[in-house]
Amino acid sequence: MSRPQPEPREAYRVFSALPTRWMDNDIYGHVNNVVYYSLFDTAVNGYLIESGALDIHQGSVIGLVVETHCNYFEPVAFPQVIEAGLRVAHVGSSSVRYEIGLFAASTGPTAARGHFVHVYVDRRTQRPTALPQNLLNALDRLK
């Protein structure tokens, strides 16, 4: 198995700026590893909300994280603003694999990159459901 490598900005389709916070730094002076997963979650759900594909309060379909992964390449620290790049690697009948790259500056490769797999379920029954058309439309922009 080959070692994962950083990727360039061109590998991602949509970007959002995510500020780090004072509390994100750990005792070693950089953003703690668990915060990266929060940044991933914020990038994915922020995009879906802005695209009209996710209604977190009233929507009948919600995405649940069933898998996540991260590779770290260089540290980031408060007060840096992180740029999160987003793309879609796979769209299934009820699931999506989002890939996220975190960039510490507007140039250079990813400081970290990873993925989230969401399974979309009916909010009431919590059972997998087909991806709604508004979500499919938003995902097209990430391919």
PyMOL commands that place a pseudoatom at each C-alpha (Angstrom):
pseudoatom trace, name=CA, resn=MET, resi=1, chain=A, elem=C, hetatm=0, pos=[0.000, 0.000, 0.000]
pseudoatom trace, name=CA, resn=SER, resi=2, chain=A, elem=C, hetatm=0, pos=[1.424, 3.379, -0.973]
pseudoatom trace, name=CA, resn=ARG, resi=3, chain=A, elem=C, hetatm=0, pos=[1.596, 6.251, 1.459]
pseudoatom trace, name=CA, resn=PRO, resi=4, chain=A, elem=C, hetatm=0, pos=[-1.098, 8.923, 0.883]
pseudoatom trace, name=CA, resn=GLN, resi=5, chain=A, elem=C, hetatm=0, pos=[0.230, 12.176, -0.530]
pseudoatom trace, name=CA, resn=PRO, resi=6, chain=A, elem=C, hetatm=0, pos=[-0.908, 15.805, -0.281]
pseudoatom trace, name=CA, resn=GLU, resi=7, chain=A, elem=C, hetatm=0, pos=[-3.007, 17.044, -3.197]
pseudoatom trace, name=CA, resn=PRO, resi=8, chain=A, elem=C, hetatm=0, pos=[-3.161, 20.371, -5.050]
pseudoatom trace, name=CA, resn=ARG, resi=9, chain=A, elem=C, hetatm=0, pos=[-6.104, 22.784, -4.937]
pseudoatom trace, name=CA, resn=GLU, resi=10, chain=A, elem=C, hetatm=0, pos=[-7.034, 21.773, -8.479]
pseudoatom trace, name=CA, resn=ALA, resi=11, chain=A, elem=C, hetatm=0, pos=[-8.133, 18.363, -7.153]
pseudoatom trace, name=CA, resn=TYR, resi=12, chain=A, elem=C, hetatm=0, pos=[-11.177, 19.965, -5.468]
pseudoatom trace, name=CA, resn=ARG, resi=13, chain=A, elem=C, hetatm=0, pos=[-14.305, 21.601, -6.896]
pseudoatom trace, name=CA, resn=VAL, resi=14, chain=A, elem=C, hetatm=0, pos=[-15.723, 23.961, -4.245]
pseudoatom trace, name=CA, resn=PHE, resi=15, chain=A, elem=C, hetatm=0, pos=[-13.979, 25.854, -1.429]
pseudoatom trace, name=CA, resn=SER, resi=16, chain=A, elem=C, hetatm=0, pos=[-15.020, 27.417, 1.848]
pseudoatom trace, name=CA, resn=ALA, resi=17, chain=A, elem=C, hetatm=0, pos=[-13.059, 29.390, 4.432]
pseudoatom trace, name=CA, resn=LEU, resi=18, chain=A, elem=C, hetatm=0, pos=[-13.151, 27.956, 7.954]
pseudoatom trace, name=CA, resn=PRO, resi=19, chain=A, elem=C, hetatm=0, pos=[-11.490, 29.937, 10.746]
pseudoatom trace, name=CA, resn=THR, resi=20, chain=A, elem=C, hetatm=0, pos=[-9.644, 28.095, 13.467]
pseudoatom trace, name=CA, resn=ARG, resi=21, chain=A, elem=C, hetatm=0, pos=[-10.453, 28.950, 17.070]
pseudoatom trace, name=CA, resn=TRP, resi=22, chain=A, elem=C, hetatm=0, pos=[-8.301, 29.524, 20.135]
pseudoatom trace, name=CA, resn=MET, resi=23, chain=A, elem=C, hetatm=0, pos=[-9.596, 26.306, 21.712]
pseudoatom trace, name=CA, resn=ASP, resi=24, chain=A, elem=C, hetatm=0, pos=[-8.661, 24.230, 18.621]
pseudoatom trace, name=CA, resn=ASN, resi=25, chain=A, elem=C, hetatm=0, pos=[-4.944, 24.268, 19.496]
pseudoatom trace, name=CA, resn=ASP, resi=26, chain=A, elem=C, hetatm=0, pos=[-3.664, 21.510, 21.722]
pseudoatom trace, name=CA, resn=ILE, resi=27, chain=A, elem=C, hetatm=0, pos=[-0.743, 21.451, 24.155]
pseudoatom trace, name=CA, resn=TYR, resi=28, chain=A, elem=C, hetatm=0, pos=[1.642, 20.897, 21.224]
pseudoatom trace, name=CA, resn=GLY, resi=29, chain=A, elem=C, hetatm=0, pos=[0.677, 24.226, 19.669]
pseudoatom trace, name=CA, resn=HIS, resi=30, chain=A, elem=C, hetatm=0, pos=[-1.306, 23.012, 16.652]
pseudoatom trace, name=CA, resn=VAL, resi=31, chain=A, elem=C, hetatm=0, pos=[-4.892, 22.134, 15.841]
pseudoatom trace, name=CA, resn=ASN, resi=32, chain=A, elem=C, hetatm=0, pos=[-5.793, 18.853, 17.529]
pseudoatom trace, name=CA, resn=ASN, resi=33, chain=A, elem=C, hetatm=0, pos=[-6.597, 15.903, 15.267]
pseudoatom trace, name=CA, resn=VAL, resi=34, chain=A, elem=C, hetatm=0, pos=[-10.249, 15.659, 16.358]
pseudoatom trace, name=CA, resn=VAL, resi=35, chain=A, elem=C, hetatm=0, pos=[-10.866, 19.211, 15.118]
pseudoatom trace, name=CA, resn=TYR, resi=36, chain=A, elem=C, hetatm=0, pos=[-10.087, 18.138, 11.547]
pseudoatom trace, name=CA, resn=TYR, resi=37, chain=A, elem=C, hetatm=0, pos=[-13.172, 15.924, 11.581]
pseudoatom trace, name=CA, resn=SER, resi=38, chain=A, elem=C, hetatm=0, pos=[-15.253, 18.867, 12.752]
pseudoatom trace, name=CA, resn=LEU, resi=39, chain=A, elem=C, hetatm=0, pos=[-13.852, 20.928, 9.875]
pseudoatom trace, name=CA, resn=PHE, resi=40, chain=A, elem=C, hetatm=0, pos=[-14.773, 18.141, 7.446]
pseudoatom trace, name=CA, resn=ASP, resi=41, chain=A, elem=C, hetatm=0, pos=[-18.314, 18.005, 8.837]
pseudoatom trace, name=CA, resn=THR, resi=42, chain=A, elem=C, hetatm=0, pos=[-18.648, 21.795, 8.648]
pseudoatom trace, name=CA, resn=ALA, resi=43, chain=A, elem=C, hetatm=0, pos=[-17.409, 21.907, 5.037]
pseudoatom trace, name=CA, resn=VAL, resi=44, chain=A, elem=C, hetatm=0, pos=[-19.784, 19.179, 3.829]
pseudoatom trace, name=CA, resn=ASN, resi=45, chain=A, elem=C, hetatm=0, pos=[-22.898, 20.301, 5.688]
pseudoatom trace, name=CA, resn=GLY, resi=46, chain=A, elem=C, hetatm=0, pos=[-22.244, 23.988, 5.057]
pseudoatom trace, name=CA, resn=TYR, resi=47, chain=A, elem=C, hetatm=0, pos=[-22.111, 23.308, 1.326]
pseudoatom trace, name=CA, resn=LEU, resi=48, chain=A, elem=C, hetatm=0, pos=[-25.297, 21.213, 1.426]
pseudoatom trace, name=CA, resn=ILE, resi=49, chain=A, elem=C, hetatm=0, pos=[-27.202, 23.877, 3.390]
pseudoatom trace, name=CA, resn=GLU, resi=50, chain=A, elem=C, hetatm=0, pos=[-26.000, 26.697, 1.101]
pseudoatom trace, name=CA, resn=SER, resi=51, chain=A, elem=C, hetatm=0, pos=[-26.966, 24.617, -1.956]
pseudoatom trace, name=CA, resn=GLY, resi=52, chain=A, elem=C, hetatm=0, pos=[-30.499, 24.041, -0.667]
pseudoatom trace, name=CA, resn=ALA, resi=53, chain=A, elem=C, hetatm=0, pos=[-29.865, 20.302, -0.479]
pseudoatom trace, name=CA, resn=LEU, resi=54, chain=A, elem=C, hetatm=0, pos=[-30.149, 19.966, 3.301]
pseudoatom trace, name=CA, resn=ASP, resi=55, chain=A, elem=C, hetatm=0, pos=[-32.742, 21.364, 5.675]
pseudoatom trace, name=CA, resn=ILE, resi=56, chain=A, elem=C, hetatm=0, pos=[-31.336, 20.520, 9.092]
pseudoatom trace, name=CA, resn=HIS, resi=57, chain=A, elem=C, hetatm=0, pos=[-34.559, 21.436, 10.916]
pseudoatom trace, name=CA, resn=GLN, resi=58, chain=A, elem=C, hetatm=0, pos=[-37.450, 20.338, 8.707]
pseudoatom trace, name=CA, resn=GLY, resi=59, chain=A, elem=C, hetatm=0, pos=[-35.984, 18.078, 5.989]
pseudoatom trace, name=CA, resn=SER, resi=60, chain=A, elem=C, hetatm=0, pos=[-37.367, 14.566, 5.717]
pseudoatom trace, name=CA, resn=VAL, resi=61, chain=A, elem=C, hetatm=0, pos=[-33.957, 13.176, 4.632]
pseudoatom trace, name=CA, resn=ILE, resi=62, chain=A, elem=C, hetatm=0, pos=[-30.777, 13.526, 6.698]
pseudoatom trace, name=CA, resn=GLY, resi=63, chain=A, elem=C, hetatm=0, pos=[-27.221, 12.246, 6.240]
pseudoatom trace, name=CA, resn=LEU, resi=64, chain=A, elem=C, hetatm=0, pos=[-25.544, 10.111, 8.891]
pseudoatom trace, name=CA, resn=VAL, resi=65, chain=A, elem=C, hetatm=0, pos=[-21.782, 9.630, 8.939]
pseudoatom trace, name=CA, resn=VAL, resi=66, chain=A, elem=C, hetatm=0, pos=[-20.919, 5.924, 8.697]
pseudoatom trace, name=CA, resn=GLU, resi=67, chain=A, elem=C, hetatm=0, pos=[-17.213, 6.233, 7.826]
pseudoatom trace, name=CA, resn=THR, resi=68, chain=A, elem=C, hetatm=0, pos=[-14.534, 8.873, 8.125]
pseudoatom trace, name=CA, resn=HIS, resi=69, chain=A, elem=C, hetatm=0, pos=[-10.785, 9.035, 7.585]
pseudoatom trace, name=CA, resn=CYS, resi=70, chain=A, elem=C, hetatm=0, pos=[-8.002, 11.636, 7.634]
pseudoatom trace, name=CA, resn=ASN, resi=71, chain=A, elem=C, hetatm=0, pos=[-4.364, 11.831, 6.532]
pseudoatom trace, name=CA, resn=TYR, resi=72, chain=A, elem=C, hetatm=0, pos=[-2.261, 14.621, 8.034]
pseudoatom trace, name=CA, resn=PHE, resi=73, chain=A, elem=C, hetatm=0, pos=[0.613, 16.220, 6.124]
pseudoatom trace, name=CA, resn=GLU, resi=74, chain=A, elem=C, hetatm=0, pos=[1.458, 19.470, 7.906]
pseudoatom trace, name=CA, resn=PRO, resi=75, chain=A, elem=C, hetatm=0, pos=[0.207, 21.112, 11.083]
pseudoatom trace, name=CA, resn=VAL, resi=76, chain=A, elem=C, hetatm=0, pos=[-2.147, 24.078, 11.182]
pseudoatom trace, name=CA, resn=ALA, resi=77, chain=A, elem=C, hetatm=0, pos=[-2.717, 26.340, 14.172]
pseudoatom trace, name=CA, resn=PHE, resi=78, chain=A, elem=C, hetatm=0, pos=[-4.905, 29.139, 15.465]
pseudoatom trace, name=CA, resn=PRO, resi=79, chain=A, elem=C, hetatm=0, pos=[-5.254, 31.866, 14.156]
pseudoatom trace, name=CA, resn=GLN, resi=80, chain=A, elem=C, hetatm=0, pos=[-4.983, 30.405, 10.642]
pseudoatom trace, name=CA, resn=VAL, resi=81, chain=A, elem=C, hetatm=0, pos=[-8.004, 30.370, 8.375]
pseudoatom trace, name=CA, resn=ILE, resi=82, chain=A, elem=C, hetatm=0, pos=[-8.342, 26.986, 6.715]
pseudoatom trace, name=CA, resn=GLU, resi=83, chain=A, elem=C, hetatm=0, pos=[-9.659, 26.638, 3.186]
pseudoatom trace, name=CA, resn=ALA, resi=84, chain=A, elem=C, hetatm=0, pos=[-11.650, 23.439, 2.804]
pseudoatom trace, name=CA, resn=GLY, resi=85, chain=A, elem=C, hetatm=0, pos=[-11.837, 21.961, -0.683]
pseudoatom trace, name=CA, resn=LEU, resi=86, chain=A, elem=C, hetatm=0, pos=[-14.708, 19.593, -1.389]
pseudoatom trace, name=CA, resn=ARG, resi=87, chain=A, elem=C, hetatm=0, pos=[-15.431, 16.971, -4.035]
pseudoatom trace, name=CA, resn=VAL, resi=88, chain=A, elem=C, hetatm=0, pos=[-17.530, 13.829, -4.423]
pseudoatom trace, name=CA, resn=ALA, resi=89, chain=A, elem=C, hetatm=0, pos=[-15.823, 10.502, -5.114]
pseudoatom trace, name=CA, resn=HIS, resi=90, chain=A, elem=C, hetatm=0, pos=[-18.881, 8.224, -5.203]
pseudoatom trace, name=CA, resn=VAL, resi=91, chain=A, elem=C, hetatm=0, pos=[-22.651, 8.563, -5.302]
pseudoatom trace, name=CA, resn=GLY, resi=92, chain=A, elem=C, hetatm=0, pos=[-24.686, 5.463, -4.487]
pseudoatom trace, name=CA, resn=SER, resi=93, chain=A, elem=C, hetatm=0, pos=[-28.429, 4.973, -4.229]
pseudoatom trace, name=CA, resn=SER, resi=94, chain=A, elem=C, hetatm=0, pos=[-28.523, 6.182, -0.591]
pseudoatom trace, name=CA, resn=SER, resi=95, chain=A, elem=C, hetatm=0, pos=[-24.902, 7.107, 0.172]
pseudoatom trace, name=CA, resn=VAL, resi=96, chain=A, elem=C, hetatm=0, pos=[-22.248, 9.634, -0.824]
pseudoatom trace, name=CA, resn=ARG, resi=97, chain=A, elem=C, hetatm=0, pos=[-18.496, 9.662, -0.288]
pseudoatom trace, name=CA, resn=TYR, resi=98, chain=A, elem=C, hetatm=0, pos=[-17.330, 13.245, 0.162]
pseudoatom trace, name=CA, resn=GLU, resi=99, chain=A, elem=C, hetatm=0, pos=[-13.606, 13.986, -0.019]
pseudoatom trace, name=CA, resn=ILE, resi=100, chain=A, elem=C, hetatm=0, pos=[-12.231, 17.032, 1.731]
pseudoatom trace, name=CA, resn=GLY, resi=101, chain=A, elem=C, hetatm=0, pos=[-8.855, 18.729, 1.470]
pseudoatom trace, name=CA, resn=LEU, resi=102, chain=A, elem=C, hetatm=0, pos=[-7.778, 21.251, 4.103]
pseudoatom trace, name=CA, resn=PHE, resi=103, chain=A, elem=C, hetatm=0, pos=[-5.404, 23.971, 2.958]
pseudoatom trace, name=CA, resn=ALA, resi=104, chain=A, elem=C, hetatm=0, pos=[-3.451, 26.135, 5.405]
pseudoatom trace, name=CA, resn=ALA, resi=105, chain=A, elem=C, hetatm=0, pos=[-2.801, 28.844, 2.803]
pseudoatom trace, name=CA, resn=SER, resi=106, chain=A, elem=C, hetatm=0, pos=[-4.096, 29.867, -0.589]
pseudoatom trace, name=CA, resn=THR, resi=107, chain=A, elem=C, hetatm=0, pos=[-1.109, 28.172, -2.195]
pseudoatom trace, name=CA, resn=GLY, resi=108, chain=A, elem=C, hetatm=0, pos=[0.483, 24.818, -1.592]
pseudoatom trace, name=CA, resn=PRO, resi=109, chain=A, elem=C, hetatm=0, pos=[-0.920, 21.309, -1.248]
pseudoatom trace, name=CA, resn=THR, resi=110, chain=A, elem=C, hetatm=0, pos=[-3.319, 19.955, 1.358]
pseudoatom trace, name=CA, resn=ALA, resi=111, chain=A, elem=C, hetatm=0, pos=[-2.257, 20.147, 4.984]
pseudoatom trace, name=CA, resn=ALA, resi=112, chain=A, elem=C, hetatm=0, pos=[-4.706, 17.277, 5.536]
pseudoatom trace, name=CA, resn=ARG, resi=113, chain=A, elem=C, hetatm=0, pos=[-7.168, 15.346, 3.444]
pseudoatom trace, name=CA, resn=GLY, resi=114, chain=A, elem=C, hetatm=0, pos=[-9.831, 12.821, 4.192]
pseudoatom trace, name=CA, resn=HIS, resi=115, chain=A, elem=C, hetatm=0, pos=[-13.325, 11.617, 3.529]
pseudoatom trace, name=CA, resn=PHE, resi=116, chain=A, elem=C, hetatm=0, pos=[-16.791, 11.265, 5.006]
pseudoatom trace, name=CA, resn=VAL, resi=117, chain=A, elem=C, hetatm=0, pos=[-19.335, 8.698, 3.875]
pseudoatom trace, name=CA, resn=HIS, resi=118, chain=A, elem=C, hetatm=0, pos=[-22.908, 9.771, 4.538]
pseudoatom trace, name=CA, resn=VAL, resi=119, chain=A, elem=C, hetatm=0, pos=[-25.821, 7.361, 4.337]
pseudoatom trace, name=CA, resn=TYR, resi=120, chain=A, elem=C, hetatm=0, pos=[-29.013, 9.289, 3.758]
pseudoatom trace, name=CA, resn=VAL, resi=121, chain=A, elem=C, hetatm=0, pos=[-31.953, 8.163, 5.846]
pseudoatom trace, name=CA, resn=ASP, resi=122, chain=A, elem=C, hetatm=0, pos=[-35.562, 9.074, 6.437]
pseudoatom trace, name=CA, resn=ARG, resi=123, chain=A, elem=C, hetatm=0, pos=[-35.511, 11.379, 9.472]
pseudoatom trace, name=CA, resn=ARG, resi=124, chain=A, elem=C, hetatm=0, pos=[-38.481, 9.625, 11.089]
pseudoatom trace, name=CA, resn=THR, resi=125, chain=A, elem=C, hetatm=0, pos=[-37.631, 5.945, 10.478]
pseudoatom trace, name=CA, resn=GLN, resi=126, chain=A, elem=C, hetatm=0, pos=[-33.814, 6.274, 10.362]
pseudoatom trace, name=CA, resn=ARG, resi=127, chain=A, elem=C, hetatm=0, pos=[-33.835, 3.815, 7.420]
pseudoatom trace, name=CA, resn=PRO, resi=128, chain=A, elem=C, hetatm=0, pos=[-31.802, 4.390, 4.230]
pseudoatom trace, name=CA, resn=THR, resi=129, chain=A, elem=C, hetatm=0, pos=[-33.651, 6.245, 1.506]
pseudoatom trace, name=CA, resn=ALA, resi=130, chain=A, elem=C, hetatm=0, pos=[-33.002, 7.250, -2.085]
pseudoatom trace, name=CA, resn=LEU, resi=131, chain=A, elem=C, hetatm=0, pos=[-31.062, 10.470, -2.557]
pseudoatom trace, name=CA, resn=PRO, resi=132, chain=A, elem=C, hetatm=0, pos=[-33.489, 13.342, -3.225]
pseudoatom trace, name=CA, resn=GLN, resi=133, chain=A, elem=C, hetatm=0, pos=[-33.205, 15.273, -6.483]
pseudoatom trace, name=CA, resn=ASN, resi=134, chain=A, elem=C, hetatm=0, pos=[-32.115, 18.524, -4.785]
pseudoatom trace, name=CA, resn=LEU, resi=135, chain=A, elem=C, hetatm=0, pos=[-29.192, 16.633, -3.216]
pseudoatom trace, name=CA, resn=LEU, resi=136, chain=A, elem=C, hetatm=0, pos=[-28.267, 15.014, -6.534]
pseudoatom trace, name=CA, resn=ASN, resi=137, chain=A, elem=C, hetatm=0, pos=[-28.270, 18.468, -8.136]
pseudoatom trace, name=CA, resn=ALA, resi=138, chain=A, elem=C, hetatm=0, pos=[-25.890, 19.814, -5.465]
pseudoatom trace, name=CA, resn=LEU, resi=139, chain=A, elem=C, hetatm=0, pos=[-23.617, 16.766, -5.828]
pseudoatom trace, name=CA, resn=ASP, resi=140, chain=A, elem=C, hetatm=0, pos=[-23.262, 17.326, -9.597]
pseudoatom trace, name=CA, resn=ARG, resi=141, chain=A, elem=C, hetatm=0, pos=[-21.284, 20.492, -8.855]
pseudoatom trace, name=CA, resn=LEU, resi=142, chain=A, elem=C, hetatm=0, pos=[-18.796, 18.455, -6.781]
pseudoatom trace, name=CA, resn=LYS, resi=143, chain=A, elem=C, hetatm=0, pos=[-17.966, 15.789, -9.377]
for i in range(1, 143): cmd.bond("trace and resi %d" % i, "trace and resi %d" % (i + 1))
show_as sticks, trace
zoom trace
